[in-house]
Amino acid sequence: MLNPIKNTKNRSSSRFLGLRRKTRLLTERPILSKNFDFLKENKGTVSSTYLESGIVKCTFSSYSTKRKAFAFGPTFDLAYVNMIKKFNEKYADHGKAI
């Protein structure tokens, strides 16, 4: 063995990779529209509940169209975006889905 002394750095805690992770996490998050057009177009209401483990459950229900959807996320914004995705997947074949 040429070099018995380990002199390499742990790459998982290096400054470069930490900064890269921070910038990637911030750029890949979906941005929530502040005007809630989804609720107006589907004639429904949204509610959220915070679970004990720190997870947010976002629920959509419409009494006029009788459609429901729910999703989970670490924040309300991400749960709301996930709920819209689930709604679109569920009702894609049932007429108008945004």
Summary of the structure (lengths in Angstrom):
residues: 98
radius of gyration: 21.2
end to end distance: 63.0
largest distance: 75.7
contacts: 213
relative contact order: 0.13
helix: 39%
strand: 20%
